[in-house]
Amino acid sequence: MAVSIIIKRLVKDETMAAQLAPFIVQLRSRAAVQPGFLTDQTFSCLDCEGEYLIMSTWHTLEDWNKWMHSQERQTIQRKIDELLGEKTLYRYYEPVVGGIIPKFPPRENQQ
């Protein structure tokens, strides 16, 4: 089953955005040819200036992890994080189908 990776970045100003753009183009073009890549979309927040979300969809989490941890991607990602002054935030999602109840880890000290 496909998985979606949500990537969040905060861009503080136009100068930073201009410097960031070439790195994003590199990531997107190189991701698109990776095994398991399906699609991606970028969203600009309407009520949070400078916040961007990227939804990247992959055939499996393993496919994403191979790309995520590749030397090629890590080199570009380090440059992005240095430019933004903070780590990029990643979240991993899978579809919930047929009304199936999502999985939750056991609670500690459950009575």
N, C-alpha and C positions, 0 to 999 in steps of 0.2 A: 504494500500500500504506500502511496506517495506521502512524503512529508514536506512540510513547509517550514522554512527557516525565516524568522522575522529578525531583521537587522535594524538597529536604531542608531542614528547618528545625529549629533547636534552641531550645526554649522553657525558660528557666531556672527559672521559678517560676509559681505560680498567679496572681499579680498580672499578670505579663507575659502569661500565657495569656488572662486576661480582657480585657486591652487589645488583644491580637492578634485575638481572635475576630471583631469587627466588620469588620476589614480582610479577613479570610479569607472571610467571608460575601459581601462586596462582590466580591472576585475571582471566587469560584465562580459567583455569580449572573450576573455580566457575561460571564464566559467561556462559560457555557452557551448564550448567544445569538449567539456569534461564528460566522461561516461556517467550517465544517470541524471544529468541536468535536464529539466523539463521546461521551466519558464521562470521569469522574474518580472517584477513590477516595482516601481518606485512611487511612493506617496509623499506629498508635502503636507504637513499638518496645517490646517486652516486656522486653528486657534492657538498654536504654539510656534511662533516664528522661529525659523531655523531648524525645526525638527523634521527629520526625514525617516521614513520606514521603507525598508526594502523587503518584499516578500519573494523569496526564492524557493521554487518547488523542485524537489529531487525525487527520483524513483525510490530511493531508500536513504535512511540516515547514514548508512555505511558509505554510500556514494558521496554524500555531502561531507562526511568526515574525512574522506580521502582528499577532497579538494581543500577543505578547511585547513588541514594540517600539512598540505604540500608546501615545499620550500618556496615555490613560485608565489603562492598566495600569501604566505607569511611575510615575505619580503615587502610586498605591496601594502599589506595590512599594517605593518610596523610604521611605514611612512604615513599612512592615514592617521593612525593613533597619535603619532608625534605631532602632526599638523593640528589635529583637533584638541590636543592636550588632555585627552582622556581615552579610555578603552572603549571600543565599539561594543555595544550590548547585543547579545544573541539570545533568541528564544526558539525552541523547537516544538513544532505542533504536528499532530496527526489528525485526520478527520475522525469525527464521531458520527457513525452511521447507524441508522435503524433504531434510534432511541436507546442505544446501549449506554449504560451508566459509566462515566469515566472512571479510570483507576485512580485511587488515592493511596498513598503510603499509610501504613498503620500509625496510629497516634501513640505517642509515648504516654505512660501513666493513664491508659484508658481504663475506666471503671465500669 
